[in-house]
């Protein structure tokens, strides 16, 4: 299943691995660090670039819990779609004014934001022009779809204006880099081809860290900025994302960010003595009542699964579901609200039933099919430990212990192909029991290497392709496997006979 036509070829055509790698390449290099923050009370400082006028500084923010979402795999080329850039957005504002849904002052202020952004866009070139144009295109797409509702004006137009500010005065950014603005606590993140976007999971992770350290003033400042960014998503408040990726179009939302959000707001309401924050948290739990695409709930015989993405009802990511369940548990405990308790119970019943199916016996699954990378394996282990502490169900405690032990268990690889024929492309098969980097080396009887390749592959049966096998004779195949935690298994060796061409 892996075509390695030349020595050291790292493999075009491996069907299973290509899917795994395409998915995981969407994540930032900082993912391992940010996702290792698995306990609600833990926090780690991470750099955030802050724009002050025309200069930038670095501020080290503390986050608690997971804070990373995938990057967009879509590239928006604003220059090719320029005309009539911004027109659908302005038309939507005109329609809202005519319908009496916004007043003249709101209409004029939002229109001015678009006009300023367009003036800047026309003067920009290269990456800066592309990124600002992408944000305008996303607003236009929402406007055409009828999704530019009054409650979304604040986050959408703030996104446009912040991108105008950044791309006209700020530095170019690395993909995944987090930024903020002078006088603001809100965290943004750069998604290449989509501009800088509100990173709501990071913002609520920051709120949890401020709550944990009892920094009341900073927490107050942050939640005061986050509350107006909630949109009415069919009758309930939700913190949404306004960019494209993975086949999803804005506005979309996530169980992991909303679950962390209701947890952080309920905590803030208690610490700050502000019942309005508690009430907002309780109203926002309605996301877990609704099916996609408005909500994230999928019911089955075992309970309710809470989706990582409202646009992807078939993608069942365990870590996102578990964090949503933990968030709902904390809300129910803090407030005594029976609805929050019912949502927790439905999600926990589902988790109890499905957790064993995410255990391969040697590693965890990320979703129903793909193994976790190391960061997600550690993340889901931590979430299971959190649930173990909260509800003391053996399935969470025992699975967490097994997943922890898996990080010390080396992989096992076995060779299966014994004969191939020269003169045509050949497949050399092997088996593997956990996701690992598997190296294959083929040597002559004298020890000379005639073929070598490696790649990260998932558990199961695989093959590497050899486009030009060596001349006929008897060779030695050596397979090595090193798992994602760095455990190296025992090498597997076998004889490979190359026959004459037919």
C-alpha positions as CSV (number, residue, x, y, z in Angstrom):
1,X,0.0,0.0,0.0
2,X,3.0,2.3,-0.2
3,X,4.8,3.0,-3.5
4,X,8.5,3.6,-2.7
5,X,10.0,3.5,-6.2
6,X,13.5,4.7,-5.2
7,X,15.8,4.2,-2.2
8,X,14.8,6.6,0.6
9,X,11.5,7.3,-1.1
10,X,9.0,8.2,1.7
11,X,6.1,7.0,-0.1
12,X,3.5,8.1,-2.6
13,X,0.4,6.0,-2.8
14,X,0.0,4.6,0.7
15,X,-3.7,4.7,1.0
16,X,-4.1,4.4,4.8
17,X,-1.2,6.6,5.7
18,X,-2.0,9.3,3.2
19,X,-5.4,9.8,5.0
20,X,-3.7,10.0,8.4
21,X,-1.0,12.4,7.2
22,X,-3.4,14.7,5.3
23,X,-5.4,15.0,8.5
24,X,-2.6,15.6,10.9
25,X,-0.8,18.0,8.6
26,X,-3.6,20.4,9.3
27,X,-2.5,20.9,12.9
28,X,0.2,23.4,14.0
29,X,3.6,22.5,15.2
30,X,2.6,23.8,18.6
31,X,-0.2,21.2,19.0
32,X,1.8,18.7,21.1
33,X,2.5,21.4,23.7
34,X,-1.0,22.9,23.8
35,X,-2.8,19.6,23.9
36,X,-0.7,18.2,26.7
37,X,-2.5,20.6,29.1
38,X,-5.1,18.0,30.0
39,X,-6.2,19.0,33.4
40,X,-8.6,21.9,34.0
41,X,-6.4,23.3,36.8
42,X,-3.1,23.1,34.8
43,X,-1.8,26.0,32.8
44,X,1.2,26.6,30.6
45,X,2.5,29.9,29.3
46,X,2.6,30.3,25.5
47,X,3.7,33.3,23.4
48,X,1.1,35.6,21.8
49,X,2.2,38.4,19.5
50,X,0.5,41.7,20.4
51,X,0.1,44.6,18.0
52,X,0.6,48.0,19.4
53,X,0.0,50.5,16.6
54,X,2.7,49.6,14.1
55,X,4.9,47.6,16.5
56,X,4.6,44.2,18.0
57,X,5.6,42.7,21.3
58,X,5.3,39.2,22.7
59,X,3.0,38.5,25.7
60,X,3.1,35.1,27.4
61,X,-0.4,33.9,28.1
62,X,-1.4,31.0,30.3
63,X,-3.9,28.5,29.0
64,X,-5.7,25.6,30.7
65,X,-6.9,22.6,28.8
66,X,-6.7,22.0,25.1
67,X,-6.6,25.1,23.0
68,X,-5.9,24.0,19.4
69,X,-8.2,23.4,16.5
70,X,-7.2,22.2,13.0
71,X,-6.0,24.6,10.4
72,X,-7.9,25.2,7.2
73,X,-6.9,23.1,4.2
74,X,-8.5,25.6,1.9
75,X,-6.6,28.4,0.2
76,X,-8.7,31.4,-0.7
77,X,-7.3,33.4,-3.6
78,X,-8.9,36.8,-3.0
79,X,-7.3,38.4,-6.1
80,X,-9.1,36.0,-8.5
81,X,-12.5,36.6,-6.8
82,X,-12.1,40.3,-6.2
83,X,-15.2,41.6,-8.0
84,X,-17.6,42.4,-6.5
85,X,-15.7,41.9,-3.2
86,X,-17.6,43.2,-0.2
87,X,-20.8,43.9,-2.2
88,X,-22.8,40.9,-0.7
89,X,-21.9,42.0,2.8
90,X,-23.0,45.6,2.2
91,X,-26.2,44.4,0.5
92,X,-26.9,42.3,3.6
93,X,-26.5,45.3,5.8
94,X,-28.9,47.3,3.6
95,X,-31.4,44.4,3.9
96,X,-31.2,44.3,7.7
97,X,-31.7,48.0,7.9
98,X,-34.8,47.9,5.6
99,X,-36.2,45.1,7.7
100,X,-35.8,47.1,10.9
101,X,-33.4,44.5,12.4
102,X,-30.6,47.1,12.8
103,X,-30.7,50.8,13.2
104,X,-29.1,53.4,10.9
105,X,-26.1,53.9,13.2
106,X,-25.3,50.2,13.3
107,X,-25.7,50.0,9.5
108,X,-23.4,52.9,8.9
109,X,-20.7,51.8,11.3
110,X,-20.6,48.3,9.8
111,X,-20.5,49.6,6.3
112,X,-17.6,51.8,7.2
113,X,-15.7,48.8,8.4
114,X,-16.1,47.1,5.0
115,X,-15.2,50.2,3.1
116,X,-12.0,50.7,5.2
117,X,-11.0,47.1,4.6
118,X,-11.6,47.4,0.9
119,X,-9.5,50.5,0.6
120,X,-6.7,48.7,2.4
121,X,-7.1,45.6,0.3
122,X,-6.6,47.5,-2.9
123,X,-3.3,48.9,-1.6
124,X,-2.0,45.6,-0.3
125,X,0.0,43.0,-2.3
126,X,1.0,39.3,-1.8
127,X,0.1,37.5,1.4
128,X,-1.4,40.6,3.1
129,X,-3.8,41.1,0.2
130,X,-4.7,37.5,0.1
131,X,-5.4,37.2,3.8
132,X,-7.5,40.3,4.1
133,X,-9.4,39.3,0.9
134,X,-10.1,35.9,2.3
135,X,-11.8,37.4,5.4
136,X,-14.0,39.6,3.2
137,X,-14.9,36.6,1.0
138,X,-16.0,34.7,4.1
139,X,-18.2,37.5,5.1
140,X,-19.6,37.7,1.6
141,X,-20.3,34.0,1.6
142,X,-22.2,34.2,4.9
143,X,-24.1,37.2,3.5
144,X,-25.2,35.3,0.4
145,X,-26.3,32.4,2.5
146,X,-28.4,34.6,4.7
147,X,-26.2,33.8,7.7
148,X,-25.1,37.4,8.4
149,X,-27.7,37.9,11.1
150,X,-27.7,40.8,13.6
151,X,-26.2,38.8,16.4
152,X,-23.2,37.8,14.2
153,X,-22.3,41.4,13.2
154,X,-20.1,41.9,16.2
155,X,-17.8,38.9,15.7
156,X,-17.8,39.1,11.9
157,X,-17.1,42.8,11.6
158,X,-14.6,42.7,14.4
159,X,-12.8,40.0,12.4
160,X,-12.8,42.2,9.3
161,X,-11.4,45.2,11.2
162,X,-8.8,43.3,13.1
163,X,-7.5,41.8,9.9
164,X,-7.4,45.2,8.3
165,X,-5.3,46.4,11.2
166,X,-3.0,43.4,11.2
167,X,-2.3,43.2,7.5
168,X,-1.7,46.9,7.1
169,X,0.6,47.3,10.1
170,X,1.5,44.0,11.6
171,X,4.2,41.5,10.6
172,X,3.8,38.5,8.5
173,X,2.9,35.4,10.6
174,X,3.8,31.8,10.7
175,X,0.8,29.4,10.3
176,X,-0.8,28.8,13.6
177,X,0.7,31.8,15.3
178,X,-1.5,33.5,17.9
179,X,-1.9,37.2,18.1
180,X,-3.7,39.8,20.1
181,X,-4.1,43.6,20.1
182,X,-3.1,46.3,22.5
183,X,-5.9,46.9,25.1
184,X,-7.6,43.6,24.4
185,X,-7.5,40.2,26.2
186,X,-8.9,38.3,23.2
187,X,-6.8,35.7,21.4
188,X,-6.7,35.3,17.6
189,X,-4.9,32.7,15.5
190,X,-3.5,32.9,12.0
191,X,-4.9,30.3,9.6
192,X,-3.0,30.5,6.4
193,X,-5.4,31.5,3.5
194,X,-8.1,32.5,6.0
195,X,-6.5,35.4,7.8
196,X,-6.5,35.8,11.6
197,X,-9.5,34.3,13.2
198,X,-11.1,34.3,16.7
199,X,-9.8,31.2,18.5
200,X,-12.6,30.6,20.9
201,X,-11.2,27.4,22.3
202,X,-8.0,29.2,23.2
203,X,-10.0,32.1,24.7
204,X,-12.0,29.8,27.0
205,X,-8.8,27.9,27.8
206,X,-7.3,31.3,28.9
207,X,-10.5,32.0,30.9
208,X,-10.1,28.7,32.7
209,X,-6.4,29.5,33.5
210,X,-7.4,32.9,34.9
211,X,-10.2,31.3,37.0
212,X,-7.7,28.7,38.3
213,X,-5.2,31.4,39.4
214,X,-8.1,33.6,40.8
215,X,-7.1,36.5,38.7
216,X,-10.4,38.2,39.0
217,X,-9.7,41.5,37.2
218,X,-8.1,39.9,34.1
219,X,-10.9,37.3,34.0
220,X,-13.5,40.1,34.2
221,X,-11.8,41.9,31.3
222,X,-11.7,38.7,29.1
223,X,-15.3,37.6,29.7
224,X,-16.5,41.1,29.0
225,X,-15.0,40.9,25.6
226,X,-16.1,37.3,25.0
227,X,-19.8,37.7,25.9
228,X,-20.7,40.0,23.0
229,X,-19.0,37.6,20.6
230,X,-21.7,35.0,21.2
231,X,-24.1,34.6,18.2
232,X,-27.7,33.5,18.3
233,X,-27.5,30.1,16.7
234,X,-31.2,29.3,16.2
235,X,-32.4,30.4,19.6
236,X,-29.4,29.9,21.8
237,X,-26.0,31.5,22.2
238,X,-22.9,29.9,20.6
239,X,-19.3,30.9,20.0
240,X,-18.7,30.2,16.4
241,X,-15.9,30.1,13.9
242,X,-16.0,32.3,10.8
243,X,-13.6,30.6,8.4
244,X,-13.5,27.6,6.0
245,X,-11.7,24.3,6.5
246,X,-12.2,20.6,6.1
247,X,-15.3,21.0,3.9
248,X,-17.0,23.2,6.5
249,X,-18.3,26.7,5.7
250,X,-18.8,29.5,8.2
251,X,-20.5,29.9,10.6
252,X,-19.8,26.6,12.4
253,X,-19.2,25.6,16.0
254,X,-17.7,22.8,18.0
255,X,-18.6,20.7,21.1
256,X,-15.1,21.1,22.5
257,X,-15.0,24.9,22.4
258,X,-18.6,25.3,23.5
259,X,-18.1,22.7,26.3
260,X,-15.0,24.5,27.5
261,X,-16.9,27.8,27.1
262,X,-19.9,26.9,29.3
263,X,-17.4,25.5,31.9
264,X,-15.4,28.7,31.9
265,X,-18.4,31.0,32.1
266,X,-20.0,29.0,34.9
267,X,-16.7,29.2,36.8
268,X,-16.4,32.9,36.1
269,X,-19.9,33.5,37.2
270,X,-19.2,31.9,40.6
271,X,-15.8,33.5,41.1
272,X,-16.9,37.0,40.1
273,X,-20.3,36.8,41.7
274,X,-22.0,37.5,38.4
275,X,-25.2,35.5,37.8
276,X,-25.5,36.8,34.3
277,X,-22.4,34.8,33.3
278,X,-23.9,31.7,34.9
279,X,-27.2,32.3,33.1
280,X,-25.3,32.7,29.8
281,X,-23.5,29.4,30.4
282,X,-26.7,27.6,31.1
283,X,-28.4,29.0,28.0
284,X,-25.4,28.0,25.9
285,X,-25.8,24.4,26.9
286,X,-28.6,24.2,24.4
287,X,-26.0,23.5,21.7
288,X,-25.9,20.0,23.2
289,X,-29.6,19.6,22.7
290,X,-29.7,20.2,19.0
291,X,-28.7,18.0,16.1
292,X,-26.3,19.2,13.5
293,X,-25.9,21.5,11.7
294,X,-27.3,23.9,14.2
295,X,-26.1,21.8,17.2
296,X,-23.7,19.0,17.9
297,X,-25.8,16.3,19.3
298,X,-26.2,12.8,17.7
299,X,-28.4,10.4,19.7
300,X,-28.2,6.6,19.6
301,X,-29.2,3.8,21.9
302,X,-26.4,4.5,24.3
303,X,-26.9,8.2,24.8
304,X,-25.8,11.3,23.0
305,X,-22.5,11.9,21.2
306,X,-21.3,15.5,21.0
307,X,-19.6,16.3,17.7
308,X,-16.3,18.1,17.3
309,X,-17.7,20.0,14.3
310,X,-21.3,20.9,13.6
311,X,-20.8,20.4,9.9
312,X,-19.4,16.8,10.3
313,X,-22.0,14.5,11.8
314,X,-20.1,11.3,10.9
315,X,-16.8,12.4,12.5
316,X,-16.9,11.0,16.0
317,X,-13.8,12.4,17.8
318,X,-13.5,10.9,21.3
319,X,-11.4,13.6,22.9
320,X,-13.9,16.4,21.9
321,X,-16.9,14.4,23.2
322,X,-15.1,13.7,26.5
323,X,-14.2,17.4,27.1
324,X,-17.8,18.4,26.3
325,X,-19.0,15.9,28.9
326,X,-16.5,17.2,31.5
327,X,-17.6,20.7,30.8
328,X,-21.3,19.8,31.3
329,X,-20.5,18.0,34.5
330,X,-18.7,21.0,35.9
331,X,-21.6,23.3,34.9
332,X,-24.1,20.9,36.5
333,X,-22.1,20.7,39.7
334,X,-21.6,24.5,40.0
335,X,-25.2,25.4,39.3
336,X,-27.3,22.4,40.3
337,X,-29.1,22.9,37.0
338,X,-31.2,19.8,36.1
339,X,-30.9,20.4,32.3
340,X,-27.1,20.6,32.5
341,X,-27.2,17.4,34.5
342,X,-29.4,15.7,31.9
343,X,-27.0,16.7,29.1
344,X,-24.0,15.4,31.1
345,X,-25.8,12.1,31.8
346,X,-26.7,11.6,28.2
347,X,-23.1,12.3,27.1
348,X,-21.6,10.3,29.9
349,X,-23.8,7.3,29.2
350,X,-22.6,7.4,25.6
351,X,-18.9,7.8,26.6
352,X,-19.2,4.8,29.0
353,X,-20.5,2.7,26.1
354,X,-18.1,3.7,23.4
355,X,-14.7,4.2,25.1
356,X,-13.7,0.5,24.8
357,X,-14.2,0.8,21.0
358,X,-11.5,3.4,20.9
359,X,-8.9,1.1,22.5
360,X,-7.0,-0.9,19.9
361,X,-5.2,-2.9,22.7
362,X,-1.9,-1.1,21.9
363,X,-3.0,2.6,21.3
364,X,-6.0,4.9,21.2
365,X,-8.2,5.8,18.2
366,X,-8.7,9.4,17.4
367,X,-12.1,8.8,15.7
368,X,-13.8,5.6,14.7
369,X,-11.0,4.6,12.3
370,X,-7.7,6.5,12.7
371,X,-5.2,6.1,15.5
372,X,-4.4,9.1,17.6
373,X,-1.1,11.0,17.2
374,X,0.9,11.2,20.4
375,X,-0.6,14.5,21.5
376,X,-4.2,13.3,21.0
377,X,-3.3,10.0,22.7
378,X,-2.1,11.9,25.8
379,X,-5.0,14.3,25.6
380,X,-7.6,11.5,25.6
381,X,-5.8,9.8,28.4
382,X,-6.0,12.9,30.5
383,X,-9.7,13.4,29.8
384,X,-10.3,9.8,30.8
385,X,-8.4,10.5,34.0
386,X,-10.6,13.5,34.6
387,X,-13.8,11.5,34.2
388,X,-12.4,8.8,36.4
389,X,-12.0,11.4,39.2
390,X,-15.4,12.9,38.6
391,X,-17.6,9.8,38.3
392,X,-15.3,6.9,39.3
393,X,-16.5,4.6,36.5
394,X,-14.0,1.7,36.0
395,X,-14.1,2.0,32.2
396,X,-12.5,5.5,32.4
397,X,-10.0,4.6,35.1
398,X,-8.9,1.3,33.5
399,X,-8.7,2.7,29.9
400,X,-6.7,5.7,31.0
401,X,-4.3,3.3,32.8
402,X,-4.0,1.1,29.6
403,X,-3.4,4.2,27.4
404,X,-0.7,5.4,29.8
405,X,0.9,2.0,29.6
406,X,0.7,2.0,25.8
407,X,3.3,4.8,25.8
408,X,5.9,2.4,27.1
409,X,5.0,-0.6,24.9
410,X,7.1,-1.1,21.8
411,X,5.4,-2.0,18.5
412,X,5.7,-5.3,16.7
413,X,6.3,-5.5,13.0
414,X,6.3,-8.6,10.8
415,X,7.4,-9.3,7.3
416,X,5.2,-11.3,5.0
417,X,6.4,-11.1,1.4
418,X,9.0,-13.8,0.5
419,X,9.2,-13.6,-3.3
420,X,8.9,-10.9,-5.9
421,X,10.0,-10.7,-9.6
422,X,12.4,-8.3,-11.2
423,X,11.4,-6.4,-14.3
424,X,8.2,-5.0,-12.9
425,X,6.9,-3.0,-9.9
426,X,6.7,-5.1,-6.7
427,X,4.9,-4.9,-3.4
428,X,6.6,-5.9,-0.2
429,X,4.1,-6.5,2.5
430,X,4.3,-6.3,6.3
431,X,2.1,-6.2,9.4
432,X,2.1,-3.7,12.3
433,X,0.2,-3.6,15.6
434,X,0.3,0.1,16.4
435,X,0.9,3.4,14.6
436,X,4.7,3.7,14.1
437,X,7.4,4.8,11.7
438,X,8.3,1.6,9.9
439,X,11.6,1.4,8.1
440,X,12.4,-1.2,5.4
441,X,15.9,-2.0,4.3
442,X,16.8,-4.7,1.7
443,X,20.4,-5.9,1.5
444,X,22.3,-8.3,-0.6
445,X,23.9,-11.3,1.0
446,X,27.1,-9.3,1.2
447,X,25.3,-6.5,3.1
448,X,25.0,-3.9,0.4
449,X,21.7,-1.9,0.6
450,X,19.7,-2.0,-2.6
451,X,16.5,-0.4,-1.2
452,X,15.4,1.6,1.8
453,X,12.3,3.5,2.7
454,X,10.3,4.5,5.8
455,X,7.0,6.2,6.7
456,X,4.6,6.6,9.6
457,X,1.8,4.0,9.1
458,X,-1.1,2.8,11.1
459,X,-1.8,-0.6,12.5
460,X,-2.7,-3.4,10.2
461,X,-1.4,-4.8,6.9
462,X,0.6,-2.6,4.5
463,X,3.1,-2.7,1.7
464,X,5.9,-0.6,0.3
465,X,6.2,-0.5,-3.5
466,X,9.5,-1.0,-5.2
467,X,9.4,0.3,-8.7
468,X,12.6,-1.2,-10.0
469,X,13.5,-4.4,-8.0
470,X,17.2,-5.5,-8.0
471,X,18.6,-8.3,-10.1
472,X,17.5,-11.9,-9.3
473,X,18.9,-13.5,-6.2
474,X,18.4,-13.9,-2.4
475,X,18.2,-10.8,-0.3
476,X,17.5,-9.9,3.3
477,X,14.6,-7.7,4.4
478,X,14.9,-5.9,7.7
479,X,11.9,-4.1,9.2
480,X,12.1,-1.7,12.1
481,X,9.3,0.1,13.9
482,X,9.4,3.0,16.3
483,X,6.1,4.2,17.8
484,X,5.0,7.8,18.3
485,X,6.3,7.7,21.9
486,X,9.8,6.7,20.7
487,X,9.6,3.0,21.7
488,X,11.6,0.9,19.2
489,X,10.4,-2.7,18.6
490,X,12.5,-5.7,17.9
491,X,13.7,-5.7,14.2
492,X,12.0,-8.2,12.0
493,X,14.1,-10.0,9.4
494,X,13.3,-12.3,6.6
495,X,14.6,-13.6,3.3
496,X,13.4,-12.2,0.0
497,X,14.0,-14.0,-3.2
498,X,13.9,-12.0,-6.4
499,X,13.0,-14.1,-9.4
500,X,13.9,-13.5,-13.0
501,X,11.5,-11.5,-15.2
502,X,9.0,-13.5,-17.1
